[in-house]
Amino acid sequence: MLAKDGALTGLSIGYHAKEQRYENDVRVLSEIDVLETSLVTFPMNDFARINAVKSQLRTGTVCDRSDLFYLLKTAGLTRRQALRLLDSRYAGMTPQHAAADFLARCSTRLET
């Protein structure tokens, strides 16, 4: 309810770093195990924000191209992979398509 009302807009994760390295004093995590996720008021990374609430996505009310792109990025696709998928296979998608249906079709196509 707090996320739906806009009170909680941040995300946080707890993780175990499996592979990491340092580049110019910057820690680069190349492989992690995510142990937990949490809704928070102030995320450490300001880009870790909630873009849409699932109940809205299920009705198709906010499922436009930018929302679909965001869902693909948060699912682990690179920017290039997400854009390629949207441009080549889902260019004609309308807001009436539910996000769950879209992600199910994406996972089927990515497995083949």
Residue pairs with C-beta under 8 A, 6 or more apart in sequence:
2 8
2 39
3 9
3 39
3 50
3 53
4 53
4 55
7 41
8 39
8 40
8 41
8 50
9 41
9 49
9 50
10 39
10 40
10 41
10 42
10 43
10 48
10 49
10 50
11 37
11 38
11 39
11 40
11 43
11 48
11 49
11 50
12 37
12 38
12 39
12 40
12 43
12 44
12 48
13 34
13 35
13 36
13 37
13 38
14 34
14 35
14 36
14 37
14 38
15 29
15 32
15 33
15 34
15 35
16 32
16 33
16 35
17 29
17 31
17 32
18 31
18 32
18 33
19 29
19 30
19 31
20 27
20 28
20 29
20 30
21 27
21 28
21 30
22 28
39 50
43 49
51 67
51 70
52 62
52 67
52 70
52 99
54 99
56 62
57 63
57 67
57 71
57 98
57 99
57 100
58 98
58 99
58 100
59 98
60 95
60 96
60 97
60 98
60 99
61 95
62 95
63 95
63 96
63 97
63 98
63 99
63 102
64 95
65 86
65 93
67 99
68 86
68 90
68 93
68 99
68 102
69 82
69 83
69 86
71 99
71 102
71 103
72 81
72 82
72 85
72 86
72 106
73 79
73 82
75 103
75 106
77 85
85 106
85 109
86 93
89 109
90 102
93 102
